[in-house]
Amino acid sequence: MNNVGVAAHIHAAAPGGARYLKEMTPEQRKDLANGVWLCNICSRDVDNDAKRYPAELLRDWRQQAEERARSRLGQAPIEQRDVQDQMRMVFGSAPSSFQLAAVSNVHLSLAHSMEQMDPRFRVETSYVSGKTIFDIRAKQPVPLAFRVVPHMADEFRSQLTRLVNHGEPVSLDGGAATVIGSPLFEHLTPSPESAKFRIDPRCIPAVLKVTANHPQTGEPFFEEFRGDVMGGSQSFTFKGQACDGMLTISLRHSFSGEEPPTSFSIELDDARWAQRDVNYLPHFESIYQLFETMSRGNDLDIRLLMDGLQVLHLKFTVTKRDDYIDGMSNALRYLKRARIVGSLLERSVQYVVAYMFSAEEHLQLHEVAQIAEGLRSTSEDPKAVATIVLGEDVTLSDLTDPSTPHLVKFLQNEGAVLDIYGQPIPLPPLELALDNVFAEVLSEQQEHTSGVVEIAWRPAKDFTCVYSYLKDPLPSGTPSDAGR
C-alpha cells in the first residue's frame, strides 16, 4: 500500500477555516481549482497557519507540481536499478571526502525528515545485511493504537502480555499490525512481504559478574558479562556477552513466586576458533574453566550490577543435567587434551567447529595426552615378556640375580598415528619403562646354551611402569622391543 497524500482546500469550505472567502459560491468551493494535493503533515500545517501559507503560495505549489507531472508524461517510471546506477555515477566521480560522508549524510537526512513528521519521536536509520532498519523511540509518553489482522490478534495479545510482564519483545510480520495515532507510523506502513514489526522493551546497561573456583586447582576465577537488563512486572532478564562475544549468557529472575526463581542459559560461539592452531585460541582457559565448573555441579557466585550498584546476589548451581553444558564440556575436554598433545609433542593441530568424535577416539586422545604430560604410569603387573640374546655384556646369572632389581625399557622404532579433529597426527616413538623388576626364565635349559633365552619380567617392591614419548628419533639400527 502506498500513501500518496491528502486533498486540502486552498480556500476553506466553511466559515472560520483557513483562507475562507465568503464571496465564493458552493460550486467554487467544491471545484478542483480550489484544491491542492499535499502530504499528511503539510495538509495540517497549511490549515493551522493561514498567514504563512496564503492562497497564492498554495496555487504556486500546485502549478509547479502539475508542471513536473506534465514533464514526465510518456516517460517510464524510475526503477530501483536506475536509482542505483545514478548513485554509482555520482559517487564514482565525487571526491573521497564526499564519499566517506555520503552514507552518514543520507541516514541523518532521512532520520531528520522522518522526525519532522512527528517530533514526539527520535528516529535512527541503518542498513544492515541487506535490510533497512528504522529505530523509532518516543521522546515523551505517546498514546498509540494498534490495528491487528484478525488471525494474528491472539498472538499479538499474548506477545504484548509477555512484554508487560517479562520485558520480552513483540515481533510480527509487517502486514499484521498497523499503528494508529502518528503520521510517522502511517508513513512507514510496511508491506507484508518486506518488513517486520517489532516492539522492544527498554534496555538498561548492566554487568553480570560470575565467580567460581577452578575445577582442578580450587583457585577462584571470575568472568564479567556486559549487556542489558529488560524487565516487566513479574520478572527481568539479563542478556550479555563475555570473551569478545564468544560467550552469551541469559539470566532470568522472577519476583512473582516462581520456583526456582532464577534460571539461566549460556552459549558458546566458537566460529573465531575455526582452522586456528588449538594452542592459540583466544579465551580458551576462561571458557573451559566456566563450562567445567558448571558440568561438575559446582557453585557459581552471581552478582548483577547496574550503574555500579549491586541489585542481585545469589549462589547458583546447575543441579539438573543440561545436555548443552554436558556436551560442550565434553568437547572442551577433547580440545584441552588436543592442546596438550600439540604443545608437548610440538605438533600443529587445527581446530574444527562442531567436530564429532566417538568415546573411543576421546579415550585414545586422553591416554596420549597423559603420556605426553608424564602422567601415564601404573603399579600393575604388565606381564611383559622379552627374548634376550646372552653375551659377554649380558649373562644369565646377572639377569636372574634376586638381589638386584632391573630397569627395563621397551622402545618403538616408529610412532603411531593419532586422529585429532580428523587430522592424522604422527606421534613420537613410545617408551615403556619397567622399574624394579626381576627376570624369570621361561625357556627350556637346552635353549640357554644357544645364547637366547625367553624372560618374563616380574614386579618387585616399589615397582612402576611409566609410559613416555621419545623426544629424539631412534638412531638407525636400534632394535625394536622384544616384549609381547
C-alpha positions in Angstrom: 0.0 0.0 0.0 1.3 3.5 -0.9 0.3 6.6 1.0 0.0 9.2 -1.8 -1.2 12.3 0.2 -4.3 14.2 1.3 -6.6 16.6 -0.5 -6.7 20.1 1.0 -8.7 23.3 0.3 -7.0 26.4 -0.8 -9.9 28.4 0.5 -11.7 26.8 3.4 -15.1 25.2 2.7 -16.7 26.5 6.0 -16.6 29.8 7.8 -13.7 30.1 10.3 -11.5 27.9 8.2 -8.1 28.9 6.8 -8.3 31.4 3.9 -12.2 31.3 3.8 -13.8 33.6 1.2 -17.5 34.3 1.9 -18.0 35.5 -1.7 -17.2 32.1 -3.2 -20.2 30.0 -4.3 -20.6 26.4 -3.0 -19.7 25.2 -6.5 -16.5 27.2 -6.5 -15.5 25.7 -3.1 -16.1 22.2 -4.4 -14.3 22.8 -7.7 -10.9 21.2 -8.4 -9.4 24.6 -8.8 -9.9 25.2 -5.1 -7.9 22.0 -4.2 -4.3 21.1 -3.7 -2.8 17.7 -3.0 -0.4 17.7 0.0 1.3 15.2 2.3 -0.4 14.4 5.6 1.8 16.8 7.6 1.6 19.7 5.2 -2.1 19.4 4.9 -2.5 20.2 8.6 0.3 22.8 8.6 -1.4 25.0 5.9 -4.7 25.0 7.7 -3.1 25.8 11.1 -1.1 28.8 9.8 -3.0 30.7 7.0 -0.7 33.7 7.2 2.4 31.7 6.5 0.6 29.7 3.7 -1.5 32.2 1.7 -3.7 31.1 -1.2 -1.2 32.5 -3.7 1.6 30.2 -2.3 -0.7 27.1 -2.4 -1.6 27.9 -6.0 2.1 28.3 -6.9 2.8 24.9 -5.3 0.0 23.3 -7.3 1.2 24.9 -10.6 4.8 23.6 -10.0 3.6 20.1 -9.2 1.4 20.0 -12.3 4.3 21.2 -14.5 6.6 18.5 -13.1 3.9 15.9 -13.7 3.4 17.0 -17.3 7.1 16.9 -18.0 7.2 13.2 -17.0 4.3 12.2 -19.3 5.4 9.4 -21.7 8.5 8.6 -19.6 9.0 5.2 -18.0 8.8 5.2 -14.2 12.2 5.2 -12.4 13.2 1.8 -11.2 15.3 0.9 -8.2 18.1 -0.2 -10.6 18.1 3.2 -12.3 18.5 5.0 -9.0 21.4 2.7 -8.1 23.1 3.4 -11.4 22.8 7.1 -11.0 24.1 6.9 -7.4 27.1 4.9 -8.7 27.8 7.6 -11.3 27.6 10.4 -8.7 29.8 8.6 -6.1 32.3 7.4 -8.7 33.2 10.9 -9.7 32.9 12.5 -6.3 35.9 13.4 -4.1 36.8 10.9 -1.5 35.8 13.2 1.4 32.3 13.3 -0.1 32.2 9.6 -0.5 33.2 9.0 3.1 30.5 11.2 4.5 27.8 10.2 2.0 26.3 7.3 4.0 26.1 9.2 7.2 24.6 12.2 5.4 21.9 10.1 3.8 20.9 8.5 7.1 21.0 11.7 9.0 18.9 13.5 6.4 16.4 10.7 6.2 16.1 10.5 10.0 15.6 14.3 10.3 12.9 14.2 7.6 11.0 11.5 9.4 11.3 13.2 12.7 9.6 16.3 11.2 6.6 14.1 10.5 6.1 13.6 14.3 8.6 15.5 16.5 7.5 13.3 19.5 9.8 10.6 18.2 13.5 10.2 17.7 14.4 8.2 14.5 17.6 6.4 13.7 18.1 4.5 10.4 20.5 1.8 9.4 21.2 -0.6 6.6 22.5 -4.0 7.8 22.9 -7.2 5.8 20.6 -6.0 3.1 17.8 -4.8 5.5 16.7 -1.3 6.2 16.0 -0.7 9.9 14.1 2.2 11.4 14.6 2.6 15.1 11.9 4.8 16.5 11.9 5.9 20.1 9.4 8.1 21.9 10.8 11.3 23.5 7.7 11.6 25.7 4.6 9.5 26.5 2.7 9.0 23.2 -0.7 7.3 23.1 -0.9 4.9 20.1 -3.4 2.3 19.0 -2.8 -0.9 17.0 -5.0 -2.4 14.4 -4.1 -6.1 14.1 -5.4 -8.5 11.4 -7.9 -10.9 13.0 -6.0 -14.1 12.6 -3.0 -12.6 14.5 -5.0 -10.9 17.3 -4.5 -13.6 19.9 -0.8 -13.9 19.1 -0.3 -10.1 19.4 -2.2 -10.0 22.6 -0.1 -12.8 24.0 3.2 -11.2 23.0 2.0 -7.8 24.4 1.3 -9.5 27.7 4.8 -11.0 27.8 6.2 -7.6 27.0 4.4 -6.0 30.0 5.0 -8.9 32.4 8.5 -10.0 31.5 10.0 -7.4 29.1 10.1 -9.8 26.1 10.0 -8.1 22.7 7.0 -8.2 20.4 7.6 -9.3 16.8 5.1 -9.6 14.0 5.1 -9.6 10.2 4.8 -6.1 8.9 1.4 -6.6 7.4 -0.1 -8.0 10.6 -0.3 -4.7 12.5 -0.9 -1.0 11.8 0.0 1.7 14.2 -2.7 4.5 14.6 -2.1 7.8 16.1 1.1 9.1 14.5 1.7 10.3 10.9 5.2 8.9 11.2 3.9 5.4 11.5 1.3 5.9 8.8 4.2 6.9 6.5 6.0 3.7 7.4 3.1 1.4 6.9 5.0 -1.7 5.6 4.0 -4.4 3.2 3.8 -8.0 4.5 6.5 -9.3 2.2 9.2 -6.8 3.1 9.0 -5.9 6.7 8.9 -6.9 10.3 7.2 -5.0 13.1 8.9 -5.1 16.4 8.4 -3.5 19.8 11.5 -3.8 22.1 11.5 -3.1 25.9 13.6 -0.5 27.5 17.2 -1.9 27.9 19.3 -0.8 30.9 23.1 -1.4 30.7 24.3 -3.9 33.3 27.2 -6.1 34.3 26.9 -9.7 35.5 29.9 -10.9 37.5 30.3 -14.7 37.7 32.8 -16.1 40.2 33.7 -19.7 40.9 36.6 -21.9 42.0 38.8 -23.5 39.4 37.7 -27.2 39.0 41.2 -28.5 39.3 43.2 -26.1 41.5 40.4 -24.7 43.6 41.6 -21.1 43.0 38.9 -18.5 42.4 38.3 -17.1 39.0 35.7 -14.7 37.6 34.2 -13.6 34.3 32.3 -10.4 33.5 29.3 -10.4 31.1 28.3 -7.0 29.8 24.9 -6.5 28.4 21.4 -5.2 29.3 18.5 -5.8 31.6 15.0 -6.0 30.2 12.2 -6.3 32.8 8.5 -6.3 33.3 6.1 -6.5 36.2 6.8 -10.2 37.1 10.4 -10.8 36.1 13.5 -9.4 34.4 16.1 -10.9 32.1 19.8 -10.0 31.7 21.4 -10.8 28.4 25.1 -10.2 28.0 28.4 -11.3 26.5 31.9 -12.0 27.6 35.2 -13.1 25.9 34.8 -10.7 23.0 31.3 -12.0 22.2 32.2 -15.7 22.3 30.1 -16.4 25.4 26.5 -15.2 25.6 24.5 -15.6 28.8 20.8 -15.1 29.5 19.7 -15.0 33.2 16.0 -14.7 34.1 15.0 -13.8 37.7 11.3 -13.9 38.8 9.8 -12.0 41.7 6.3 -13.4 41.3 6.8 -16.6 43.5 8.1 -18.9 40.8 10.3 -21.9 41.8 13.1 -21.8 41.1 13.2 -18.0 40.9 16.4 -18.0 38.8 17.2 -19.7 35.5 19.9 -19.2 33.0 21.4 -20.4 29.8 24.8 -20.0 28.2 26.0 -20.4 24.6 29.5 -20.6 23.1 30.2 -19.2 19.6 33.4 -20.9 18.6 33.5 -19.6 15.0 36.5 -17.5 15.8 38.5 -20.6 16.6 37.9 -22.2 13.2 41.0 -23.5 11.4 43.3 -22.0 14.1 46.1 -23.8 15.9 44.5 -25.3 19.0 47.2 -23.8 21.2 46.4 -20.2 20.0 42.7 -20.0 20.7 41.6 -16.7 22.3 39.9 -17.0 25.7 40.1 -20.8 25.8 41.1 -21.1 29.5 38.3 -18.9 30.7 35.7 -20.7 28.6 37.0 -24.1 29.7 37.0 -23.3 33.4 33.4 -22.0 33.3 31.9 -24.9 31.5 33.9 -27.4 33.6 32.7 -25.8 36.7 29.1 -25.9 35.6 29.3 -29.5 34.4 30.6 -30.7 37.7 27.8 -29.0 39.6 30.0 -26.5 41.5 28.5 -23.3 42.8 28.5 -20.1 40.8 28.5 -16.8 42.7 26.5 -14.4 40.6 26.3 -10.6 41.1 24.3 -8.2 38.9 25.3 -4.6 38.9 23.5 -1.6 37.4 25.2 1.8 37.4 27.8 0.2 39.6 25.2 -0.8 42.3 24.6 -4.4 43.1 20.9 -5.3 42.5 21.1 -9.1 42.7 23.4 -11.5 44.5 22.8 -15.3 44.5 24.5 -18.7 44.5 23.6 -20.7 41.5 24.2 -24.4 40.8 23.4 -26.4 37.7 21.6 -29.1 39.7 19.8 -30.8 36.7 21.7 -32.4 33.8 21.9 -30.0 31.0 22.6 -31.6 27.6 24.1 -28.5 26.1 26.5 -27.8 29.0 27.5 -31.5 29.3 28.1 -31.8 25.6 30.1 -28.6 25.3 32.1 -29.5 28.4 33.0 -32.8 26.8 34.0 -31.1 23.6 36.2 -28.6 25.5 37.9 -31.5 27.4 38.7 -33.1 24.0 40.1 -29.7 22.9 42.1 -29.3 26.1 43.8 -32.7 25.5 44.4 -31.8 21.9 46.2 -28.7 23.1 48.3 -30.8 25.5 49.4 -33.1 22.7 50.0 -30.3 20.3 52.1 -28.3 22.8 54.2 -31.0 24.5 54.8 -33.0 21.3 55.2 -29.9 19.1 52.5 -30.9 16.7 50.3 -28.5 14.8 46.5 -29.3 15.2 43.8 -27.1 13.6 40.5 -26.6 15.4 37.4 -27.8 13.6 34.0 -26.3 14.5 31.2 -28.8 15.5 33.6 -31.7 15.1 32.0 -35.1 16.1 34.2 -37.7 17.8 33.5 -41.1 19.4 34.0 -42.0 23.0 36.8 -44.4 21.9 38.6 -41.6 20.0 38.3 -39.3 23.0 39.8 -42.1 25.3 42.7 -42.6 22.9 43.4 -38.8 22.9 43.2 -38.8 26.7 45.8 -41.6 27.0 48.2 -39.9 24.6 47.8 -36.6 26.5 48.6 -38.3 29.8 51.7 -39.9 28.3 52.8 -36.5 26.9 52.4 -34.9 30.4 54.3 -37.7 32.1 51.2 -38.8 34.0 50.7 -42.3 32.5 52.1 -44.8 35.0 50.9 -47.9 36.8 51.9 -50.3 39.5 50.1 -53.3 38.0 52.0 -56.2 36.5 52.2 -55.5 32.7 53.1 -59.2 32.2 56.0 -58.2 29.9 57.9 -60.9 28.2 61.2 -60.5 26.2 63.6 -62.6 24.2 67.2 -61.9 25.3 70.4 -62.6 23.5 73.1 -63.6 26.0 76.7 -62.5 25.6 79.6 -61.0 27.4 77.6 -57.9 28.4 74.5 -59.9 29.4 74.8 -63.1 31.4 72.1 -65.4 32.7 73.3 -65.0 36.2 73.1 -61.2 36.0 69.6 -61.4 34.7 68.4 -63.8 37.4 70.2 -62.3 40.4 67.4 -61.9 43.0 69.3 -59.2 44.9 69.4 -56.7 42.0 66.1 -55.5 40.5 66.3 -54.2 37.0 65.2 -51.2 35.0 63.9 -52.4 31.6 62.8 -50.2 28.7 60.8 -51.2 25.7 61.1 -48.9 22.7 59.1 -48.4 19.5 61.1 -47.9 16.2 58.2 -45.9 14.8 55.5 -43.9 16.5 51.8 -44.4 15.9 49.4 -42.0 14.1 46.6 -40.4 16.1 43.5 -38.8 14.5 42.7 -35.4 16.1 39.9 -33.3 14.6 40.1 -35.5 11.5 43.8 -34.8 11.0 46.4 -37.6 11.1 48.9 -36.5 13.7 52.2 -38.6 13.8 53.3 -39.4 17.4 56.9 -39.9 18.5 58.1 -43.5 19.3 56.7 -44.8 22.6 59.0 -45.8 25.5 57.7 -48.2 28.2 60.0 -48.2 31.3 59.6 -51.0 33.9 61.5 -50.1 37.1 62.2 -52.6 39.9 61.6 -55.9 38.1 63.1 -59.4 38.4 63.8 -61.7 35.5 62.1 -65.1 35.4 63.5 -67.5 32.7 60.7 -69.2 30.7 62.8 -71.1 28.1 64.0 -74.7 28.4 67.5 -75.4 29.7 68.8 -76.6 26.4 68.0 -73.3 24.8 70.3 -71.4 27.2 73.4 -72.9 25.5 72.3 -71.3 22.2 72.6 -67.8 23.8 68.9 -67.0 23.5 66.5 -67.0 26.5 62.9 -66.0 27.0 62.4 -63.8 30.0 59.2 -62.7 31.9 59.7 -59.5 33.9 58.1 -59.8 37.3 57.3 -56.8 39.6 59.5 -56.3 42.7 58.9 -54.0 45.6 58.2 -50.3 44.6 57.6 -51.5 41.0 56.4 -48.8 38.5 55.6 -48.9 34.8 55.9 -45.5 33.1 54.9 -44.5 29.6 56.7 -41.7 27.8 57.4 -40.4 24.3 60.9 -40.2 22.9 61.8 -36.6 22.0 64.6 -37.6 19.7 64.1 -40.3 17.0 65.8 -43.6 17.4 69.1 -44.0 15.7 69.3 -46.3 12.7 69.7 -49.9 13.6 68.2 -49.7 17.1 66.3 -52.9 17.8 62.6 -52.8 18.5 61.3 -54.0 21.8 61.0 -57.8 22.1 58.2 -57.8 24.5 54.7 -59.1 23.7 
